[in-house]
Amino acid sequence: MVALAAVLPALYQPSLGHDFFDLKIYMRAMDWWATGHPLYDYVQSDRVQGALYFTYPPFAALLLRPFALLPLGVAVAVFTVLTLIGLVVTTRWLVLPVVERHGLPRLFAVTVAVLLVLAVESTRETLTFGQINMLLVVLILTDLLFAVPGERRWAGVGVGLATALKLFPGIFILYLLATRRWRAAVVASAAAALATLLAAAVAPGASWRFWTHELWATDRVGRTDYTGNQSLFGLLSRLTAPQKPSQLAWLLLVAVVVGYGLWRAARAARAGDALTGLTLTGLVGGLVSPITWTHHLYWFIPAVVVLVDAALEARRDTVAGAGQRRRLFALAAGTGFVIIYGVVTFLDWGVAPTRTDDVGEFVARNAYVLLSLLLLVALPARPPVGAGRRARP
């Protein structure tokens, strides 16, 4: 732990950070909007992507607008502190059930887990870009780990609000449908719709423009063949650049991944393993979204927790059990190495086309896509509560 704490600051040195670039776009776009300009006309130049725009839904703009009243330094501090609090809280949620089931030292295990999560590339990118991803994770985990399994009255609100803030979490509404949590799915859909309608009432022009035009303009968030786009569409774009990939091929891949991934997620959830179900769903969302930046890919973190938990539960007194234990620990360690080392922090691939004859380059530039596909198949569905596992608190 001491060694990890000593190495961690090096991962956040200025040359590896982003100087809160995204947060500055948000704040400048809010200032632009407050002075009477159309929100979605705001543009920020970028040396790699060329031009970047404000692309969040109008509901997110409503929540961000008060921050424009603060000095930039204060806004940065608030975002950073809230992200760190969310990180500690969610990591504790993930790790404590494993700690209690296996009798591990509580404070030590949670501290190590938090330090490891801080080292993960998606966390580094979220913090140094000034992204809102941890807020979305808190909303989703609150719903899917605590509210939905017990079918509480307001189960689904968190997923709905997260979807209204950033469209990526909409995959979890499909997950609720796949697991036949009809009430929670309706509540989530209603919460997303009400938040969107609220934004439309406050900013009708911006809302109309977003939902009729900007939503479909993927070029507003940058080039799809940039290595930071770790989705299936990003992989295909890198293979076919400078031409666009086949839409039909991509849609067929999306259909297969959504069908298989949500089938596995629903099976895990119905067996009582909510964490594996939502983790598989998050991986599916990252794969099928046209744009999946590295800071979106939080869902590798609970995948490592699931793998470690399953490895600790594997029997050590049989050859098969010992072999399974080694395989699961190896997959957890390999996943941890990939997500900590990352694909963009240390590799300046830019937007150059992928060399199709270089297998090593192909794997490196699509590491998260390939890892997501592997975990979609290999992530274990753990025994249900009551079959050797205690219920989560």
C-alpha positions in Angstrom: 0.0 0.0 0.0 2.9 2.4 0.8 4.4 1.7 -2.6 1.1 2.3 -4.3 0.6 5.6 -2.4 4.1 6.7 -3.4 3.6 5.9 -7.1 0.1 7.4 -7.4 1.1 11.1 -7.6 3.2 10.4 -10.6 0.1 9.3 -12.5 -1.3 12.8 -12.0 1.7 14.9 -13.0 0.8 17.9 -15.2 2.2 16.3 -18.4 -0.3 13.4 -18.0 -3.3 15.5 -17.0 -5.7 17.6 -19.1 -5.9 20.8 -17.0 -9.7 20.4 -16.6 -10.2 20.9 -20.3 -13.7 19.6 -20.4 -14.9 21.5 -17.3 -13.5 24.7 -18.9 -15.6 24.0 -22.0 -18.7 23.6 -19.8 -18.1 26.8 -17.9 -17.3 28.8 -21.0 -20.3 27.4 -22.8 -22.5 28.5 -19.8 -21.0 32.0 -20.0 -21.7 32.0 -23.7 -25.3 30.9 -23.2 -25.9 33.4 -20.3 -25.0 36.3 -22.6 -27.7 35.3 -25.0 -25.9 33.2 -27.6 -27.3 29.8 -28.7 -25.9 27.1 -26.3 -25.0 24.6 -29.0 -23.2 27.2 -31.1 -20.3 27.3 -28.6 -17.1 25.9 -30.1 -13.7 25.2 -28.5 -10.6 24.7 -30.6 -8.5 21.6 -29.9 -5.1 20.6 -31.4 -6.1 16.9 -31.9 -9.8 17.0 -32.6 -10.0 20.3 -34.4 -13.1 21.7 -32.8 -15.2 20.6 -29.9 -18.7 21.8 -28.9 -21.0 21.6 -25.9 -22.8 18.3 -26.4 -24.6 17.5 -23.2 -28.5 17.4 -23.1 -30.2 20.6 -22.0 -31.0 19.2 -18.6 -27.3 18.9 -17.9 -26.8 22.5 -19.0 -29.5 23.6 -16.4 -27.5 21.9 -13.6 -24.2 23.3 -14.9 -25.3 26.9 -15.4 -25.1 27.9 -11.7 -21.4 26.9 -11.7 -20.8 29.6 -14.2 -21.4 32.1 -11.5 -18.4 30.8 -9.6 -14.8 31.6 -10.3 -13.2 28.9 -12.4 -10.9 27.8 -9.6 -13.8 27.3 -7.2 -15.8 25.3 -9.8 -12.7 23.1 -10.3 -12.4 22.6 -6.6 -16.1 21.7 -6.2 -16.0 19.2 -9.1 -12.8 17.6 -7.8 -14.0 17.3 -4.2 -17.4 15.9 -5.3 -15.7 13.4 -7.6 -13.4 12.2 -4.8 -16.3 11.8 -2.4 -18.2 9.9 -5.0 -15.2 7.7 -5.7 -14.7 6.8 -2.0 -18.3 6.1 -1.4 -18.9 3.9 -4.4 -15.6 2.0 -3.9 -16.7 1.3 -0.3 -20.1 0.1 -1.6 -18.4 -2.3 -4.0 -15.7 -3.6 -1.7 -17.3 -3.9 1.8 -19.5 -6.9 0.9 -16.5 -8.8 -0.4 -14.5 -7.8 2.7 -17.2 -9.0 5.1 -17.8 -12.3 3.2 -14.2 -13.3 3.3 -13.1 -11.8 6.6 -10.6 -9.4 5.2 -9.3 -6.4 7.2 -11.9 -3.7 6.6 -9.9 -0.4 6.7 -6.9 -1.8 4.9 -8.9 -3.4 2.1 -11.0 -0.3 1.5 -8.0 2.0 1.5 -6.1 -0.2 -1.0 -9.2 -0.3 -3.2 -9.6 3.4 -3.2 -5.9 3.9 -4.1 -6.2 1.4 -6.9 -9.3 3.1 -8.2 -7.5 6.5 -8.2 -4.8 4.9 -10.3 -7.2 3.7 -13.0 -7.1 5.6 -16.3 -10.9 6.3 -16.4 -10.6 7.9 -12.9 -7.5 9.9 -13.9 -9.3 11.1 -17.0 -12.5 12.0 -15.1 -10.6 14.0 -12.5 -8.1 15.8 -14.8 -10.7 16.6 -17.5 -13.3 17.7 -14.9 -15.9 15.3 -16.0 -19.3 14.4 -14.3 -19.0 10.6 -14.7 -18.8 9.9 -10.9 -22.1 11.6 -10.3 -23.7 9.3 -12.9 -22.1 6.3 -11.2 -23.4 7.3 -7.8 -26.9 7.6 -9.2 -26.8 4.3 -11.1 -25.3 2.3 -8.2 -27.7 3.8 -5.7 -30.6 2.5 -7.9 -29.2 -0.8 -9.1 -27.5 -2.1 -5.9 -29.9 -0.8 -3.3 -33.2 0.4 -4.6 -34.0 -1.9 -7.5 -33.2 -5.3 -5.9 -35.7 -4.5 -3.1 -38.1 -2.8 -5.5 -38.4 0.3 -3.4 -41.0 2.9 -4.4 -38.6 5.3 -6.2 -36.3 2.7 -7.7 -35.3 3.9 -11.1 -35.2 7.6 -10.4 -31.4 7.6 -10.3 -31.0 5.8 -13.6 -33.6 8.2 -15.1 -31.8 11.3 -13.9 -28.5 9.9 -15.1 -30.0 9.3 -18.5 -31.3 12.8 -18.7 -27.8 14.2 -17.8 -25.9 12.1 -20.3 -27.5 9.6 -22.6 -25.0 6.7 -22.0 -26.9 5.5 -18.8 -30.0 4.8 -20.9 -28.6 1.3 -21.4 -29.6 0.6 -17.8 -33.3 1.2 -18.6 -32.9 -1.6 -21.1 -31.3 -3.7 -18.3 -34.4 -3.0 -16.1 -36.6 -4.2 -18.9 -34.4 -7.3 -19.5 -34.6 -8.2 -15.8 -38.4 -7.6 -15.8 -38.3 -4.8 -13.2 -41.2 -3.2 -14.9 -42.0 -0.7 -12.2 -38.4 0.5 -12.0 -38.1 0.7 -15.7 -41.3 2.9 -15.9 -40.0 5.1 -13.1 -36.6 5.5 -14.8 -38.2 6.4 -18.1 -40.6 8.8 -16.4 -37.8 10.5 -14.5 -35.7 10.9 -17.6 -38.8 12.3 -19.5 -39.7 14.7 -16.7 -36.2 16.1 -16.4 -36.1 16.5 -20.2 -39.4 18.3 -20.2 -38.3 20.6 -17.4 -35.3 21.5 -19.5 -37.6 22.1 -22.5 -39.8 24.4 -20.5 -36.8 26.5 -19.3 -34.9 26.4 -22.6 -37.2 25.4 -25.4 -34.9 26.6 -28.3 -31.9 24.7 -27.0 -33.9 21.6 -26.3 -35.5 21.5 -29.8 -32.1 22.0 -31.4 -30.5 19.3 -29.3 -33.1 16.6 -29.8 -33.7 17.3 -33.5 -30.2 17.9 -34.7 -27.2 17.9 -32.3 -28.0 14.5 -30.8 -27.3 12.9 -34.2 -24.2 14.9 -35.1 -21.4 12.7 -33.7 -18.8 14.8 -35.3 -19.4 17.5 -32.7 -17.6 15.5 -30.0 -14.5 14.8 -32.2 -13.2 12.2 -34.6 -14.6 8.8 -34.1 -11.2 7.1 -35.1 -9.4 8.8 -32.2 -7.8 6.1 -30.0 -9.6 7.6 -27.0 -12.9 6.4 -28.5 -13.0 2.9 -27.1 -16.3 1.6 -28.6 -17.0 -0.9 -31.4 -17.7 2.1 -33.7 -14.3 3.5 -32.7 -12.6 0.2 -33.5 -14.2 0.0 -36.9 -13.5 3.7 -37.6 -9.8 3.1 -36.9 -9.7 0.1 -39.3 -11.4 2.0 -42.2 -10.1 5.5 -41.7 -10.2 7.9 -43.4 -13.4 6.4 -44.8 -16.5 5.9 -42.5 -17.2 2.3 -41.4 -20.2 0.4 -42.7 -23.3 1.3 -40.7 -24.8 -2.1 -41.4 -21.8 -3.9 -40.0 -21.8 -1.8 -36.9 -25.5 -2.2 -36.3 -25.2 -6.0 -36.7 -22.4 -6.0 -34.1 -24.4 -3.8 -31.8 -27.4 -6.1 -32.0 -25.3 -9.2 -31.1 -23.5 -7.4 -28.2 -26.7 -6.0 -26.8 -28.6 -9.2 -27.1 -25.9 -11.4 -25.6 -24.7 -8.9 -23.0 -28.2 -8.1 -21.6 -29.1 -11.8 -21.7 -26.1 -12.6 -19.4 -26.8 -9.5 -17.3 -30.4 -10.5 -16.8 -29.4 -14.1 -15.8 -27.0 -12.8 -13.3 -29.5 -10.4 -11.8 -32.2 -13.0 -11.6 -29.8 -15.3 -9.8 -29.3 -12.6 -7.1 -26.0 -11.1 -8.4 -26.9 -7.5 -9.0 -23.3 -6.3 -9.2 -22.4 -8.6 -12.1 -25.7 -7.7 -13.9 -25.1 -4.0 -13.8 -21.3 -4.5 -14.6 -22.1 -6.5 -17.7 -24.7 -3.8 -18.7 -22.1 -1.0 -18.3 -19.7 -2.9 -20.5 -22.4 -3.3 -23.1 -23.1 0.4 -23.0 -19.5 1.2 -23.6 -19.3 -1.1 -26.6 -22.4 -0.1 -28.4 -22.3 3.7 -27.9 -20.9 5.4 -31.1 -18.6 7.5 -28.8 -17.1 6.0 -25.7 -14.3 8.0 -24.3 -11.9 6.4 -21.8 -13.4 8.4 -18.9 -16.8 6.7 -19.5 -15.4 3.2 -18.8 -15.9 3.1 -15.1 -17.4 -0.4 -15.4 -14.0 -2.2 -15.4 -13.7 -1.4 -11.7 -16.7 -3.4 -10.5 -15.6 -6.1 -13.0 -12.3 -6.5 -11.1 -14.3 -6.7 -7.8 -16.5 -9.4 -9.2 -13.5 -11.4 -10.4 -11.6 -11.1 -7.1 -14.7 -12.1 -5.1 -15.3 -15.1 -7.4 -11.7 -16.1 -7.1 -11.8 -16.0 -3.3 -15.0 -18.1 -3.3 -13.5 -20.8 -5.6 -12.6 -24.0 -3.7 -9.0 -24.6 -3.0 -9.3 -28.2 -2.0 -10.0 -29.5 -5.6 -7.9 -29.4 -8.7 -10.8 -27.8 -10.7 -11.4 -25.2 -7.9 -7.7 -24.3 -7.6 -7.5 -23.9 -11.4 -10.5 -21.7 -11.5 -9.1 -19.6 -8.7 -5.9 -19.0 -10.6 -7.7 -18.1 -13.8 -9.9 -15.6 -12.1 -7.1 -14.0 -10.2 -5.1 -13.8 -13.4 -8.0 -12.2 -15.3 -8.5 -9.7 -12.4 -4.8 -8.8 -12.4 -4.6 -8.5 -16.2 -7.7 -6.3 -16.2 -6.2 -4.2 -13.4 -3.0 -3.8 -15.4 -4.7 -2.7 -18.6 -7.0 -0.2 -16.9 -4.2 1.3 -14.8 -1.7 1.6 -17.6 -4.4 2.8 -20.0 -4.6 3.3 -23.7 -4.2 7.1 -24.1 -2.4 8.5 -21.1 1.0 6.9 -22.0 0.4 6.2 -25.7 0.1 9.3 -27.9 -1.7 7.6 -30.9 -3.5 10.7 -32.0 -5.8 10.1 -34.9 -3.4 8.3 -37.2 -4.9 5.3 -39.0 -4.4 1.9 -37.5 -1.8 -0.2 -39.3 -3.9 -3.3 -40.1 -0.7 -5.4 -40.5 0.5 -4.7 -37.0 -1.3 -6.9 -34.5 0.4 -5.3 -31.5 -0.7 -1.8 -32.5 -4.2 -3.1 -33.2 -4.5 -4.6 -29.7 -2.9 -1.6 -28.0 -5.2 0.9 -29.7 -8.3 -1.1 -29.0 -7.4 -2.5 -25.6 -10.6 -1.5 -23.8 -12.9 -2.7 -26.6 -11.2 -6.1 -26.7 -11.1 -6.3 -22.9 -14.9 -5.4 -22.7 -15.7 -8.2 -25.2 -13.6 -10.7 -23.2 -15.3 -9.8 -19.9 -18.7 -9.9 -21.5 -18.0 -13.6 -22.0 -15.7 -14.4 -19.1 -17.1 -12.4 -16.2 -18.5 -15.1 -13.8 -22.0 -15.1 -12.4 -21.4 -15.7 -8.7 -23.6 -18.0 -6.6 -26.8 -16.4 -5.4 -27.2 -15.1 -1.9 -28.0 -18.0 0.4 -25.8 -20.4 -1.6 -22.6 -19.7 0.3 -22.8 -15.9 0.0 -24.2 -13.5 2.6 -26.5 -10.8 1.5 -25.1 -7.3 0.8 -25.9 -4.7 3.5 
